[in-house]
Every structure is written in structure tokens, then in C-alpha cells.
Amino acid sequence: MRAGESRPEEASLPVWWDSRFQDGPDHMKILVTGGTGTLGRDVVQTLREAGHEVRVLSRKPGAGADWVQGDLTTVAGLDRAVIGIDAIVHAASATVQPLRWRATDVVGTRRLLALAREAGVRHVAFISIVGIDATAYPYYRYKVAAEAVVRENMVPWSILRATQFHTLIDAFLSAFSTLPGLATVPFKWQFQPVDPGDVAKRLAMIATGEPRGMLPEFGGPEVRDFKSLAVSWLKARDSGKRLVNLPLPFKFSRQFGEGRLLCPDHRDGTTTFEQYLERRYAPHP
């Protein structure tokens, strides 16, 4: 936005617009790491719809000047990815690859930010997870360590912690339902599932604004126990499986049941789990 101009009237803005984060230029060059992932795809689409120039960093090959194939664990492609970039949305993570957690999430983040600093990048917006410093879930230790790297301020930063995505809850329930005729889940686990598209909109606004450090957490619209989520999931899939409680003897399991992954004072997302299931599983003409 040029000096002397004012923001559009609130009535003309999208319903998800939050003016707290809109203090950056109207047109920016933004790198999205993990741009082909669940969240990254939505961030890329949201930023492009808002008129920004987006470059995708992915381990997968792609075509065009707006795509760089690279790897956080080897530094391959990272120098090309950050050239000419104003801000980075760092959404890449080795979520389901335990042997790559440290190399990707911690060491890879450090390498990316060191190169970004040399390239003059002015802002990194890092997506993290609510409750990672309050549970013993192994992956979360590496997310805490990655946050610490971001906080070193190699590049001015913002960190947004969000609750679990609907897609992750869906994947969890699939994993707990592999036995014939049974869905075995820890009934007492508590989640506040959020739609990746909702998080992407907030993250896009953060990336196009000024660095703000640690931001308020971003949660889904409902706090739910895992049993109720499983009931809705089985119904949406028209599954006749019997639902059975599966207590797990792990510290993190008890902590999940205590609500360590929740932020009930921040129900920012608007899409419920049932709405996600309708979109994902309902037959369409």
C-alpha cells in the first residue's frame, strides 16, 4: 500500500480478513516451503488470489519459474529458492518420517534461514502446533527445537501455533481402524480440529504483514473428544465397524486426554469436523 492510501472499507473485505496482520505491501514475492503439502497448497492459493507472487519449494519436481525443487536436509536448491524473496512461509516438515525429523525440521530450518538472511529476506512466518511444549509426543520435541531456531532471529520472524488439522484427525482414525470390523481409538483424547484452509488464510495474512514474534494460537471451532470424532467419522464413511476404547500406556496419551493440545480461548477456525467430513466423503452428483 502506498503512503496516503487507506485500507478498503471493512464491508468489502473477505470474512476471514483480520486487519491486525495487514500492514505490509500490496504485492510481495513469497516463498512457501512445503508448498505441495496439505497446508502449503492452501497457503499458495490464498496468496496468489490476494495478488502476491508465490514461489514453491518442494522436494518434488515441478515446472515453471515459480517452482524450485529443493531439499532442506541437503541444502540442494535452497539458495535459488530464497533469491529475490521478501518473505517465507515455512510449512515444510517431516511429519510422518521420524528418521528425518531432526535433519528436516531443525537442521533444515537453520540452513534455510541462514541462506534467507544472506539473501535479504525480511520475514519468515513459521507454522507450529499448539501444545508442543506441554506433551511428550516425540515429534513435538523437534517442533520445539525448530521454533528455537526461528527465535534466534536470523530473519525477523512470526510463529503461529495451530491445533490439529481435520485431515490429520481423518488419518489418525484410519490408522486406528485397520482391524476387521473394529475401530479402536483412545476415547479420552481431546482435540480442537481446524481446517487447513482456515489456517492458511491467517498464515497468508501474517506473512504479508510485519514480523510479530509469537502470535496468539489458532484453534478450530469445537473442542471434541476422540470418541465423538470417531462416531462422526464412521457415520460419514457409512462404516459398520464397532467402536472400541483403546487406552494407551504412554505419557503423551494421558496428556492428550488432559487437553494439552487445546486452546479453547482461540476458536478462530470456522469449519467444523462434520463440515470437513461432508466435503470429503459425501457423494456428489
C-alpha positions as CSV (number, residue, x, y, z in Angstrom):
1,M,0.0,0.0,0.0
2,R,1.4,3.5,-0.9
3,A,1.6,6.3,1.5
4,G,-1.6,8.3,1.8
5,E,-3.8,5.4,0.8
6,S,-6.3,3.8,3.1
7,R,-7.5,0.3,3.5
8,P,-10.7,-0.8,1.8
9,E,-13.8,-0.5,3.9
10,E,-14.3,-3.5,6.2
11,A,-17.6,-4.4,4.5
12,S,-15.7,-5.1,1.2
13,L,-13.2,-7.4,2.7
14,P,-13.4,-11.2,2.9
15,V,-15.0,-12.6,6.1
16,W,-11.6,-14.0,7.2
17,W,-9.8,-10.7,6.9
18,D,-8.0,-9.6,10.1
19,S,-6.7,-6.1,9.9
20,R,-4.2,-6.8,12.7
21,F,-1.9,-8.5,10.3
22,Q,-2.4,-6.3,7.2
23,D,0.4,-3.8,7.3
24,G,2.7,-5.0,4.6
25,P,3.0,-4.1,0.8
26,D,0.2,-5.0,-1.6
27,H,2.5,-7.0,-3.7
28,M,5.2,-9.3,-2.4
29,K,7.4,-12.2,-3.5
30,I,6.8,-15.0,-1.1
31,L,8.4,-18.4,-0.8
32,V,6.3,-21.3,0.5
33,T,8.3,-24.3,1.7
34,G,6.2,-27.4,1.7
35,G,4.1,-25.8,-0.9
36,T,2.6,-29.1,-2.1
37,G,1.5,-30.3,1.3
38,T,-1.9,-30.1,3.0
39,L,-1.4,-26.6,4.4
40,G,1.1,-25.4,1.8
41,R,-1.3,-25.8,-1.1
42,D,-3.9,-23.7,0.6
43,V,-1.3,-21.0,1.5
44,V,-0.1,-20.8,-2.1
45,Q,-3.6,-20.5,-3.4
46,T,-4.6,-17.9,-0.9
47,L,-1.5,-15.7,-1.5
48,R,-2.0,-15.9,-5.3
49,E,-5.6,-14.9,-5.0
50,A,-4.5,-11.9,-3.0
51,G,-2.2,-10.8,-5.8
52,H,1.1,-11.9,-4.4
53,E,3.9,-13.6,-6.4
54,V,4.5,-17.1,-4.9
55,R,7.4,-19.4,-5.3
56,V,7.0,-23.1,-4.2
57,L,9.9,-25.0,-2.6
58,S,9.3,-28.8,-2.8
59,R,11.3,-32.0,-2.9
60,K,9.0,-33.0,-5.8
61,P,10.0,-31.9,-9.3
62,G,7.8,-29.2,-10.9
63,A,7.7,-26.8,-13.9
64,G,7.9,-23.1,-14.2
65,A,9.9,-20.2,-12.7
66,D,7.6,-20.2,-9.6
67,W,8.8,-23.7,-8.6
68,V,12.1,-24.7,-7.1
69,Q,12.9,-28.3,-6.3
70,G,15.0,-28.5,-3.2
71,D,15.7,-30.4,0.0
72,L,16.1,-28.9,3.5
73,T,18.2,-31.9,4.5
74,T,20.9,-31.4,1.8
75,V,20.6,-27.6,1.1
76,A,20.0,-28.5,-2.6
77,G,18.0,-25.7,-4.3
78,L,17.7,-23.6,-1.2
79,D,20.0,-20.8,-2.4
80,R,17.9,-20.5,-5.6
81,A,14.7,-20.6,-3.7
82,V,15.4,-17.6,-1.5
83,I,16.8,-15.2,-4.1
84,G,14.6,-12.1,-4.6
85,I,12.2,-13.2,-1.9
86,D,10.5,-10.7,0.5
87,A,9.0,-13.3,3.0
88,I,8.9,-17.0,3.6
89,V,6.1,-19.2,4.8
90,H,7.9,-22.1,6.3
91,A,5.5,-25.0,6.2
92,A,7.8,-27.9,5.3
93,S,8.1,-30.7,7.9
94,A,9.0,-34.4,8.0
95,T,5.8,-35.1,10.0
96,V,5.5,-38.8,9.2
97,Q,9.2,-39.5,8.7
98,P,10.7,-40.0,12.2
99,L,14.2,-40.6,10.8
100,R,14.1,-37.2,9.1
101,W,12.7,-35.1,11.9
102,R,15.9,-33.5,13.1
103,A,17.5,-33.2,9.7
104,T,14.4,-31.5,8.2
105,D,12.7,-29.6,10.9
106,V,15.7,-28.4,13.0
107,V,18.9,-28.5,10.9
108,G,16.9,-27.8,7.7
109,T,15.2,-24.8,9.2
110,R,18.6,-23.4,10.3
111,R,20.1,-23.8,6.8
112,L,17.1,-22.2,5.2
113,L,17.1,-19.2,7.5
114,A,20.9,-18.7,7.2
115,L,20.6,-18.6,3.4
116,A,17.5,-16.3,3.7
117,R,19.4,-13.9,5.8
118,E,22.2,-13.7,3.2
119,A,19.6,-13.1,0.5
120,G,18.0,-10.2,2.5
121,V,14.6,-11.9,3.2
122,R,12.7,-9.6,5.6
123,H,10.3,-12.0,7.3
124,V,9.7,-15.7,8.0
125,A,6.3,-16.9,9.1
126,F,6.6,-20.3,10.8
127,I,3.7,-22.7,11.3
128,S,3.8,-24.7,14.5
129,I,1.5,-26.7,16.8
130,V,-0.5,-25.9,19.9
131,G,0.8,-27.8,23.0
132,I,4.1,-29.0,21.6
133,D,5.9,-27.8,24.8
134,A,3.3,-29.5,27.1
135,T,3.3,-33.0,25.8
136,A,5.8,-35.9,25.5
137,Y,4.9,-36.8,21.9
138,P,8.3,-37.5,20.2
139,Y,7.7,-35.4,17.1
140,Y,6.8,-32.3,19.1
141,R,10.3,-32.2,20.6
142,Y,11.6,-31.4,17.2
143,K,9.0,-28.7,16.5
144,V,10.0,-27.0,19.8
145,A,13.6,-27.1,18.6
146,A,12.6,-25.7,15.2
147,E,10.8,-22.9,17.0
148,A,14.0,-22.1,18.9
149,V,15.9,-21.8,15.7
150,V,13.4,-19.4,14.3
151,R,13.6,-17.4,17.5
152,E,17.3,-16.9,17.0
153,N,16.2,-14.0,14.7
154,M,18.5,-14.8,11.8
155,V,15.5,-13.4,9.9
156,P,12.7,-11.3,11.6
157,W,10.0,-13.8,12.5
158,S,6.5,-14.7,13.3
159,I,5.3,-18.0,14.8
160,L,1.7,-19.2,14.6
161,R,0.7,-22.3,16.5
162,A,-2.4,-24.1,15.3
163,T,-4.4,-27.1,16.5
164,Q,-4.6,-30.4,14.6
165,F,-5.9,-30.3,11.1
166,H,-9.1,-32.2,10.1
167,T,-7.0,-34.1,7.7
168,L,-4.8,-35.4,10.5
169,I,-7.7,-36.5,12.6
170,D,-9.0,-38.3,9.5
171,A,-5.6,-40.0,9.1
172,F,-5.5,-40.9,12.8
173,L,-8.9,-42.5,12.6
174,S,-7.9,-44.5,9.5
175,A,-4.9,-45.8,11.3
176,F,-6.9,-46.8,14.4
177,S,-9.4,-48.7,12.2
178,T,-7.3,-51.2,10.4
179,L,-8.7,-54.3,12.3
180,P,-11.6,-56.1,10.6
181,G,-14.9,-54.9,12.0
182,L,-13.4,-52.7,14.7
183,A,-12.4,-49.1,15.2
184,T,-10.2,-48.9,18.3
185,V,-9.5,-45.4,19.5
186,P,-8.4,-43.7,22.8
187,F,-11.8,-42.3,23.7
188,K,-10.5,-39.7,26.1
189,W,-8.0,-37.9,23.8
190,Q,-9.1,-34.3,23.2
191,F,-8.7,-32.3,20.0
192,Q,-9.8,-29.0,18.6
193,P,-9.6,-29.8,14.9
194,V,-9.2,-27.0,12.4
195,D,-9.4,-26.8,8.7
196,P,-6.1,-26.2,6.8
197,G,-7.8,-23.6,4.6
198,D,-8.7,-21.5,7.7
199,V,-5.1,-21.7,9.0
200,A,-3.8,-20.9,5.5
201,K,-5.7,-17.6,5.4
202,R,-4.4,-16.5,8.7
203,L,-0.8,-17.5,7.8
204,A,-1.0,-15.7,4.5
205,M,-2.0,-12.5,6.3
206,I,0.8,-12.9,8.8
207,A,3.4,-13.5,6.0
208,T,2.3,-10.3,4.2
209,G,2.5,-8.2,7.3
210,E,5.3,-7.1,9.6
211,P,7.1,-9.7,11.8
212,R,5.3,-10.0,15.1
213,G,7.1,-12.7,17.1
214,M,4.9,-15.3,18.9
215,L,1.3,-14.9,17.9
216,P,-2.0,-15.9,19.5
217,E,-2.8,-19.5,19.0
218,F,-5.2,-20.6,16.3
219,G,-7.8,-23.3,17.1
220,G,-10.7,-25.0,15.5
221,P,-14.3,-24.1,16.3
222,E,-15.0,-27.0,18.6
223,V,-13.3,-29.0,21.4
224,R,-14.1,-32.7,20.9
225,D,-13.1,-36.0,22.5
226,F,-11.7,-38.6,20.1
227,K,-14.8,-40.8,20.7
228,S,-17.2,-38.3,19.3
229,L,-14.9,-37.6,16.4
230,A,-14.8,-41.3,15.6
231,V,-18.5,-41.6,15.8
232,S,-18.9,-38.8,13.2
233,W,-16.1,-40.3,11.0
234,L,-17.7,-43.8,11.0
235,K,-21.1,-42.3,10.1
236,A,-19.7,-40.2,7.3
237,R,-18.0,-43.2,5.8
238,D,-21.1,-45.4,6.3
239,S,-19.0,-47.8,8.2
240,G,-20.5,-50.6,10.3
241,K,-17.3,-51.0,12.4
242,R,-17.8,-51.3,16.1
243,L,-16.2,-48.6,18.1
244,V,-14.0,-49.8,21.0
245,N,-11.9,-47.8,23.5
246,L,-8.2,-48.3,23.3
247,P,-6.3,-46.9,26.4
248,L,-2.6,-46.4,25.6
249,P,0.0,-46.7,28.3
250,F,2.1,-43.7,27.2
251,K,2.7,-40.3,28.9
252,F,1.7,-38.4,25.8
253,S,-1.6,-40.4,25.6
254,R,-2.5,-39.2,29.1
255,Q,-1.6,-35.7,28.2
256,F,-3.7,-35.7,25.1
257,G,-6.6,-36.7,27.4
258,E,-5.9,-33.8,29.7
259,G,-6.4,-31.4,26.9
260,R,-2.8,-30.3,26.4
261,L,-3.4,-29.8,22.7
262,L,-6.2,-27.4,23.1
263,C,-6.6,-23.6,23.0
264,P,-10.3,-23.2,23.9
265,D,-10.0,-19.4,24.1
266,H,-9.0,-19.2,20.5
267,R,-11.7,-20.8,18.4
268,D,-10.7,-19.0,15.2
269,G,-11.4,-21.6,12.6
270,T,-14.9,-21.7,11.1
271,T,-15.1,-25.2,9.5
272,T,-16.3,-28.0,11.8
273,F,-15.1,-31.6,11.6
274,E,-18.6,-32.6,10.3
275,Q,-18.4,-30.0,7.6
276,Y,-15.0,-31.4,6.6
277,L,-16.4,-34.9,6.5
278,E,-19.3,-33.8,4.3
279,R,-16.9,-32.2,1.9
280,R,-14.5,-35.2,2.0
281,Y,-16.9,-38.2,2.0
282,A,-20.4,-37.2,0.9
283,P,-21.3,-38.4,-2.6
284,H,-21.6,-35.6,-5.1
285,P,-23.7,-35.7,-8.3
